[in-house]
């Protein structure tokens, strides 16, 4: 909405202040600047506000706004006077304004940095978090305009408004003056204010998904008059699932005399329905969708599932239609799943919703499933059904124009019916937010992700989101850092999900293997070694083993304190006539379930070969498994802190690998203790001293649970390995890492900021600029990162003079771009002990590679011998700042052996970073070499992380090589690029993305 020229001749309408937000109850609203065109809306809004609310706003009876008031409240300069409105359906439901004031409280302009702020919210919308959302946005606007403090006068009886200010998390002062409460808020974001903002975001977005998945009534718009078609199929599936709410069929083409269809009320429009409709499933052609959305918005529908195709998957024209669809729906406060969606399912007994094209609703279970592809969704539903697994919820988002995987994580985090979240993603609209949400969710329940379109470099058709240029290996590493279980295929997703949903987490990597086939046991043993597990020698029960033998062996293995998990292998029995007997699957399943239920809480997986009925019998208990409980806070809400440490596991930093074949540095050994036995009942309430079943130290329920079965050893072992790595991450996440305090005493943050401002200049180039060698040395030196000096050597005499200044022995290196870091091409000469050696090397270099003007040679003092490494930091517009580490040369450049972590990095992140590359043993004394100073290397990583986190203008840093010696490190080369910082949407006020 553009202002008139009268409004602000000097300041353009700030359209970047417009934002869609999710309110506390899950509905959406739009926040935007107030313009001169809003006079009638403002008057109408004010007329709907109660006299009490008007009194609280103006401290006196104020029944109506005068013409002068309306003019003042709609005319702003967007700098010293700003007004924002919250709208639904185009009408105001709340407003806020600030006026810049001086120390005497009178109107002022910059450099005055204080403003008076006032709010007004319609009574019908109070309690929805409108004022809290407005405060976040008006505070961000004020900071942008150089305002650092808000002042507010509030009547003591206006407790709701006082609470809004008090709960915001900003540093504030309060006093009582002249019968009112005087509040002053420092607008600089704090850890508390950010935590408050993200907590509100989580509850609001989770509630918005919950409203979609648990409606009280559903209307299918576009239900066909005859059997067949998408709308009619959805209606049939709703009825077949036994939806507990009210169902309506809607089609404007229905005959006027038609009152019911398939036993439900039939209507030509939503307006004919006397009761409120919570959810609308839209199955009409794309050109008719806007009409249907408008009908839904006018009649109070809360959410939409749009099955219709013909949007962004069809190209640029369809993409614009999709954007308009989202704008239209949000203007009415509705969220959208789709378009081009497959539908949603909620198996809760109180809901039983199947608003999808899946003809059969899955069984009730503990797995939540989100997919961006209808075809993959069908495959996953089918695969889970075949293996006897149930779901708690299912969302197939199609083009995911609105509701996304991030929203699903918000919902899954606090959903008591979901123990494991599975996500198939083809694009990440906000990777920075995804990793934040995934980390929090993974701290209380597993998150398993398959990422499609990994190597295309583009988004799939229909996904109108920013394209990230991060390599897939980096994305995978960042997901691992956040606790996400990243797998490559949907089959691996199902394999891991089944194990995690029904088995306790392992306390370590030690695996017992038992079964009636020596060969299958050996295959399992080899697969364990390949996945970094520590298997015990397989126990061969021989082909004559009975189900009771399996039960006894499993019970013994579970009771053994030297193993953390058990894999059972089974082949068919061979009868006396030589024929395989496959009919004992149910008997064997009962024996294995009985042993698992009676023993300590350790995960069990079964590998079987053609044993009829075994997999089905092992899965049969899923429908009776008791829901897991989660720790609760005193307020009764699920705890948001990570689970407790598993038995015998320590939450210390990973230890270095002893050899290249040792378990990966992220898989450390644990001290074994025997797990506790199952409690007498599965309904006991958790206490502060009792681990709950979703923590690594939990015990299994007494009811024999479902044991996952796999047709191949490799699949079972891979799923178990993922569980081991996730359990270790959980134990470590329980005691988060930190940045050592000593860094604060050796870092000049203000001086660095001033230096960066000087280097960028008053009008910085948006493309940025590389720094010179001297500028790099000065900048990095302020953060305790010292680059070994180099001196130019344009001729032999200059080289000799440089060596005399630096001291022998020296190195002679070329710095031409095509020869940089290419010792293999002869561009580096080391250990030149005297002038004669230096002159000889200089002559050989220029004779071999070219003239000095082309080679740009430099002289540098020799560094102590060690391992050459490379350390980098860069900023991706979507994912944020990323810290990378690898060995210099072929390991990182040719083999891609590089590790990555998100910034800011903690001491634990730094330790894991250098230990997570495959070549890490080289740093720890491989083949008898001296271990190098990894502590100094970790400190360097922390200093660089702190630099790019404190100063987002530092968009790229490369330290290459960094020589790590047995004592100390030496940075031989460094490059830095500065640029105006990219926007940080994750630190601003809450807003829904607009793609």
C-alpha positions, -999 to 999 in steps of 0.1 A, spaced: 0 0 0 18 31 -12 14 65 6 3 97 -10 29 124 -18 14 145 10 23 119 35 61 119 34 79 137 6 113 127 19 109 91 31 96 64 9 71 39 21 91 11 39 76 -20 23 103 -41 40 84 -35 73 55 -55 60 53 -90 75 29 -119 79 30 -133 115 15 -163 133 -4 -153 164 -6 -172 196 -37 -192 187 -22 -203 153 -40 -178 131 -21 -154 109 -22 -116 105 -4 -90 86 17 -62 101 23 -31 79 30 6 82 -1 29 86 -6 52 56 -29 82 48 -53 58 30 -61 42 64 -83 69 78 -116 50 74 -100 18 86 -87 35 117 -121 51 126 -138 18 121 -112 0 142 -116 26 170 -154 22 171 -150 -15 179 -127 -9 209 -143 -9 243 -146 22 264 -123 5 290 -95 -1 264 -99 35 252 -95 47 287 -64 27 292 -49 42 260 -57 78 266 -60 80 304 -95 96 301 -129 88 284 -123 91 247 -154 79 229 -143 89 193 -113 101 174 -114 137 161 -104 146 126 -72 160 140 -65 126 158 -72 107 126 -48 129 107 -21 126 133 -24 88 136 -23 83 98 4 108 88 40 96 96 74 104 83 86 68 89 116 81 109 106 102 139 69 92 138 59 56 129 27 37 131 21 0 125 -12 -18 122 -21 -55 124 -47 -65 98 -69 -95 92 -92 -94 61 -79 -59 54 -93 -45 87 -73 -32 117 -73 -54 148 -44 -36 166 -21 -6 162 11 8 177 30 40 172 61 57 184 71 94 185 107 103 190 113 125 220 141 144 237 152 143 273 124 166 283 98 143 266 90 167 238 89 158 200 124 156 186 145 143 157 178 124 155 202 122 172 176 119 200 174 81 206 143 77 227 107 74 217 73 72 234 53 41 224 16 33 227 -6 3 217 -42 -3 212 -57 -38 204 -94 -46 197 -109 -64 227 -121 -93 205 -84 -100 196 -68 -94 230 -51 -126 243 -39 -136 208 -4 -122 212 -12 -92 190 6 -66 212 36 -89 217 40 -92 179 36 -55 175 63 -48 201 88 -70 183 82 -52 150 80 -17 163 112 -23 183 130 -35 151 118 -4 132 130 19 160 164 3 160 166 7 123 159 44 127 185 50 155 162 47 185 176 28 214 149 32 241 111 31 244 93 50 271 57 42 280 31 54 304 7 27 316 -22 29 341 -16 4 370 -50 -12 362 -38 -20 327 -22 -53 338 -23 -69 303 -1 -41 288 23 -41 317 27 -79 312 35 -74 275 64 -51 284 75 -72 314 76 -104 294 94 -91 263 128 -98 278 143 -64 271 163 -46 298 138 -23 315 133 2 343 100 9 361 88 37 383 55 50 396 49 86 388 17 108 389 -7 78 392 8 58 363 36 33 357 65 47 338 84 21 318 117 24 300 128 -4 277 163 -8 263 157 -20 227 191 -38 223 182 -75 219 193 -97 248 195 -134 252 163 -133 272 144 -113 246 156 -136 218 146 -166 239 112 -151 245 107 -143 208 116 -178 198 95 -194 224 65 -174 212 73 -184 176 75 -221 186 41 -221 204 24 -201 177 37 -221 147 31 -254 165 -5 -243 172 -10 -233 136 -1 -268 125 -22 -284 153 -53 -264 141 -48 -280 106 -43 -315 119 -71 -315 145 -101 -296 131 -135 -299 145 -151 -298 110 -139 -302 74 -154 -291 42 -143 -306 9 -146 -279 -18 -149 -294 -52 -165 -327 -43 -177 -343 -75 -213 -350 -81 -205 -385 -93 -180 -410 -80 -144 -404 -90 -123 -373 -90 -100 -358 -64 -126 -342 -42 -148 -372 -40 -118 -394 -32 -109 -372 -3 -145 -372 10 -145 -410 8 -112 -412 27 -124 -389 54 -155 -410 60 -136 -443 58 -111 -431 85 -140 -424 109 -133 -386 112 -147 -376 146 -158 -341 135 -184 -328 111 -179 -332 74 -194 -312 45 -194 -316 7 -192 -283 -12 -196 -277 -49 -212 -247 -66 -224 -271 -93 -246 -291 -70 -283 -292 -78 -304 -270 -56 -323 -300 -44 -292 -320 -33 -290 -320 5 -266 -349 12 -238 -367 -6 -223 -400 7 -243 -394 39 -229 -359 46 -245 -325 41 -240 -311 6 -239 -273 -1 -232 -251 -30 -211 -227 -9 -197 -224 26 -221 -196 33 -249 -221 34 -233 -240 63 -247 -227 96 -217 -239 117 -181 -228 116 -158 -248 93 -123 -252 107 -105 -268 77 -112 -267 40 -98 -291 15 -98 -274 -19 -99 -296 -50 -110 -273 -78 -91 -261 -109 -64 -235 -102 -84 -206 -118 -113 -213 -93 -91 -215 -62 -91 -177 -55 -129 -177 -53 -129 -207 -30 -102 -191 -8 -123 -159 -5 -153 -179 4 -133 -196 31 -119 -164 45 -152 -147 46 -167 -175 67 -140 -179 92 -122 -211 80 -89 -215 99 -68 -235 75 -66 -248 39 -53 -279 22 -50 -271 -15 -47 -302 -36 -51 -282 -69 -21 -281 -92 -11 -255 -118 11 -233 -97 49 -228 -93 56 -262 -108 43 -247 -141 68 -219 -144 70 -182 -136 33 -174 -143 23 -202 -119 48 -190 -94 31 -156 -93 -3 -174 -89 12 -192 -60 24 -161 -43 -10 -145 -47 -27 -176 -32 -5 -173 -1 -11 -135 2 -49 -140 -2 -51 -168 24 -29 -150 50 -49 -118 46 -78 -138 61 -56 -153 89 -54 -188 72 -24 -210 67 -20 -233 36 -7 -268 31 1 -270 -6 -7 -262 -33 -3 -294 -53 -5 -312 -20 -13 -349 -14 -30 -341 19 -28 -346 57 -35 -374 82 -39 -375 120 -44 -409 135 -52 -397 170 -83 -415 183 -100 -382 191 -95 -370 155 -91 -399 130 -85 -375 101 -75 -387 66 -79 -356 44 -56 -370 18 -56 -390 -14 -43 -421 5 -72 -446 2 -63 -463 35 -54 -444 67 -23 -458 84 -24 -475 118 -19 -453 148 17 -451 158 45 -429 172 61 -416 140 54 -382 125 60 -379 87 65 -348 66 72 -349 29 75 -324 1 66 -349 -25 33 -367 -30 50 -396 -48 75 -401 -20 47 -397 5 28 -426 -11 60 -447 -11 67 -440 26 31 -447 36 32 -480 17 66 -490 31 56 -482 67 24 -501 63 41 -532 49 64 -533 79 36 -529 104 45 -493 115 19 -467 125 20 -430 122 9 -402 145 6 -376 118 14 -371 81 17 -340 60 24 -340 23 31 -303 16 34 -303 -22 49 -269 -33 52 -260 4 43 -224 -3 34 -218 33 35 -246 59 70 -262 57 93 -286 73 102 -260 99 65 -257 110 64 -295 112 94 -295 135 77 -268 157 47 -291 160 66 -323 165 87 -309 192 58 -307 216 34 -333 202 30 -360 229 19 -385 202 51 -383 182 83 -400 193 102 -398 160 100 -371 132 107 -382 96 111 -356 69 117 -359 32 128 -325 20 137 -312 -14 144 -276 -5 152 -257 27 136 -223 26 154 -211 58 184 -234 65 195 -213 95 161 -216 112 159 -253 102 191 -262 120 180 -242 151 147 -260 153 162 -294 145 187 -290 173 161 -282 198 138 -310 186 166 -336 184 174 -329 220 141 -346 230 133 -369 201 150 -382 169 147 -363 137 155 -383 105 159 -365 72 163 -374 36 173 -345 14 163 -348 -23 177 -327 -51 211 -328 -34 233 -323 -64 212 -304 -89 221 -269 -77 185 -258 -82 152 -262 -64 126 -287 -77 98 -273 -98 72 -256 -76 97 -247 -48 100 -209 -49 127 -206 -22 162 -191 -23 188 -215 -37 217 -222 -13 251 -227 -29 264 -248 0 277 -282 -11 257 -312 0 285 -325 21 284 -293 41 247 -295 45 251 -330 58 277 -319 83 256 -290 96 226 -313 100 248 -337 120 259 -309 142 223 -301 149 216 -337 159 197 -346 127 200 -382 115 208 -376 78 202 -406 56 204 -410 18 173 -429 9 137 -433 20 144 -469 27 171 -459 52 147 -434 66 121 -461 73 148 -485 87 161 -459 111 126 -447 120 114 -481 130 143 -487 153 141 -453 169 104 -454 174 102 -486 194 137 -493 209 157 -475 236 188 -456 226 220 -475 229 245 -465 256 275 -470 233 288 -487 201 293 -523 215 271 -547 196 264 -584 205 255 -606 175 237 -639 179 218 -663 155 215 -697 139 237 -689 109 274 -685 111 276 -668 77 249 -643 84 265 -635 117 298 -628 100 281 -606 74 266 -586 103 300 -585 121 316 -570 89 288 -545 85 293 -533 121 330 -527 115 322 -508 83 298 -485 102 322 -477 130 305 -500 156 324 -523 180 309 -558 175 316 -587 197 324 -621 180 291 -635 167 274 -662 188 264 -692 166 234 -710 180 236 -735 151 208 -743 128 193 -766 154 185 -737 177 149 -736 190 130 -704 197 137 -710 234 175 -711 226 171 -677 209 152 -664 240 179 -676 264 207 -662 242 191 -629 238 183 -626 275 220 -634 283 233 -608 258 210 -581 271 222 -588 307 258 -586 296 273 -553 307 299 -554 279 274 -548 251 251 -519 244 228 -534 216 219 -567 202 214 -578 166 197 -612 162 202 -631 129 178 -659 118 174 -682 89 147 -709 84 150 -742 102 159 -772 81 136 -802 88 146 -838 88 135 -842 52 159 -814 42 131 -788 35 131 -754 50 105 -749 77 93 -713 78 61 -716 98 77 -709 132 80 -671 127 53 -663 153 68 -686 179 103 -671 174 89 -635 175 71 -643 208 104 -656 222 124 -626 212 98 -601 224 96 -619 258 134 -618 262 135 -581 252 107 -572 276 123 -590 305 158 -577 301 177 -544 305 168 -516 282 189 -521 251 180 -519 215 173 -551 196 171 -555 158 165 -587 139 180 -598 105 160 -626 90 160 -645 57 127 -658 45 112 -668 78 75 -666 71 54 -645 95 84 -633 116 85 -597 106 47 -594 109 47 -610 143 76 -588 156 56 -558 144 23 -570 159 27 -553 192 29 -518 178 -7 -510 183 -6 -518 220 27 -501 228 23 -474 255 31 -438 245 64 -425 257 63 -399 283 85 -368 283 100 -347 311 77 -320 322 84 -286 337 67 -273 368 42 -256 345 33 -290 330 48 -283 296 73 -306 280 109 -298 291 130 -282 264 163 -293 277 182 -323 264 178 -357 280 200 -372 307 231 -391 301 228 -427 292 241 -454 316 278 -456 317 283 -428 291 302 -397 297 294 -363 281 331 -354 276 347 -342 244 355 -368 219 389 -384 222 414 -386 193 413 -418 172 441 -442 179 445 -454 143 429 -448 109 407 -479 114 395 -469 148 359 -458 153 353 -423 139 363 -396 163 326 -389 170 321 -425 181 338 -429 214 338 -458 238 317 -458 270 321 -475 303 297 -503 305 270 -507 332 241 -530 332 208 -513 323 179 -514 348 150 -538 344 116 -527 332 93 -511 358 63 -530 371 39 -508 351 42 -485 321 21 -457 335 45 -445 362 49 -407 362 84 -394 357 102 -377 386 133 -356 388 153 -388 396 136 -411 372 147 -411 335 118 -410 311 115 -434 282 126 -410 255 160 -403 272 191 -425 265 188 -440 300 152 -450 297 138 -484 303 115 -504 281 78 -509 289 68 -542 303 44 -548 274 64 -567 248 71 -540 222 77 -541 185 111 -553 174 122 -540 140 131 -567 114 153 -562 84 158 -584 53 196 -576 51 223 -573 77 236 -540 62 203 -523 67 199 -534 103 235 -524 111 232 -490 94 200 -482 114 217 -493 146 248 -471 138 226 -441 133 210 -448 167 244 -450 183 256 -417 168 224 -400 177 225 -413 213 260 -400 217 249 -366 203 221 -366 229 245 -373 258 268 -345 246 240 -321 240 230 -325 277 260 -305 286 265 -279 258 299 -266 249 310 -230 255 334 -204 243 364 -202 267 364 -170 287 401 -164 281 393 -153 246 376 -121 259 409 -108 273 428 -112 241 403 -99 216 398 -63 206 362 -63 194 356 -25 194 389 -18 177 382 -44 150 348 -29 144 364 6 139 390 -9 116 363 -26 95 344 6 92 375 23 79 384 -4 55 349 -5 40 346 33 38 314 54 40 299 40 8 310 3 6 308 -17 -26 280 -42 -21 303 -68 -38 328 -63 -11 366 -60 -14 396 -83 -6 421 -70 19 458 -65 13 484 -86 31 491 -59 57 453 -52 62 447 -89 67 475 -91 93 462 -61 112 426 -74 112 434 -109 123 459 -98 148 432 -80 168 416 -114 174 449 -130 184 455 -147 150 490 -139 139 501 -144 103 538 -150 97 552 -120 79 562 -121 43 583 -96 24 581 -90 -14 611 -101 -35 608 -85 -70 645 -93 -76 673 -114 -60 687 -84 -42 653 -77 -26 651 -113 -16 684 -113 1 675 -81 20 642 -96 31 659 -127 44 684 -105 63 654 -88 80 635 -120 88 665 -143 96 676 -175 81 664 -202 73 637 -188 50 613 -200 23 609 -185 -12 574 -187 -26 555 -175 -56 522 -157 -49 508 -156 -85 472 -169 -84 479 -199 -107 508 -210 -85 496 -202 -50 497 -232 -27 510 -254 -55 543 -267 -41 540 -296 -66 547 -272 -95 579 -260 -80 567 -226 -68 580 -231 -32 616 -235 -20 621 -243 17 649 -244 42 671 -219 24 699 -216 50 720 -188 37 723 -161 10 740 -185 -15 711 -210 -13 686 -181 -16 702 -167 -47 704 -201 -63 668 -209 -55 657 -175 -69 674 -181 -102 660 -216 -105 625 -203 -98 626 -176 -124 642 -198 -150 617 -225 -145 584 -206 -140 588 -171 -155 597 -136 -148 595 -121 -112 567 -98 -123 546 -128 -133 556 -149 -102 553 -122 -75 578 -140 -52 580 -134 -15 603 -144 13 591 -158 46 609 -171 77 606 -209 81 580 -223 105 585 -253 127 578 -286 110 543 -300 114 511 -309 96 498 -285 70 461 -277 75 436 -253 60 410 -233 80 382 -213 64 351 -194 74 325 -181 50 290 -167 51 261 -183 31 231 -160 27 208 -188 36 226 -209 62 248 -183 79 285 -184 88 302 -217 84 336 -228 98 356 -254 79 387 -275 85 408 -300 66 443 -310 58 460 -289 32 464 -302 -3 450 -335 -17 430 -346 13 407 -316 12 410 -305 -24 410 -339 -42 391 -361 -17 368 -335 -2 379 -345 33 367 -313 50 346 -309 81 321 -280 88 304 -265 118 280 -235 121 293 -204 137 294 -195 166 314 -226 174 319 -239 210 349 -256 225 332 -289 218 325 -280 182 362 -271 177 373 -304 192 349 -324 171 357 -304 139 394 -315 138 385 -351 148 357 -356 123 378 -356 91 389 -390 78 426 -379 79 424 -369 116 448 -397 128 476 -378 111 472 -351 138 473 -376 166 505 -396 160 497 -418 130 523 -445 123 545 -433 151 548 -397 142 547 -370 169 512 -358 178 507 -322 170 493 -293 192 456 -298 186 448 -276 216 464 -246 198 445 -256 166 412 -256 185 420 -222 199 426 -209 164 392 -222 153 375 -206 182 392 -172 175 382 -173 138 346 -183 147 344 -154 172 357 -130 145 331 -138 119 303 -140 145 312 -106 160 317 -90 126 293 -102 99 311 -78 75 339 -105 74 322 -126 47 352 -148 39 384 -159 56 410 -185 44 440 -194 65 462 -216 43 484 -232 52 482 -234 90 512 -255 101 504 -274 133 536 -285 150 541 -306 182 542 -272 200 522 -243 186 508 -234 152 519 -210 125 496 -193 100 517 -189 68 490 -174 45 457 -157 49 431 -139 28 401 -119 40 371 -104 21 349 -77 36 314 -67 24 283 -51 38 268 -78 60 239 -98 46 206 -95 64 200 -118 94 163 -127 93 167 -151 122 175 -122 146 147 -99 135 111 -100 146 90 -130 139 77 -132 103 65 -159 79 86 -162 47 73 -148 14 89 -166 -16 
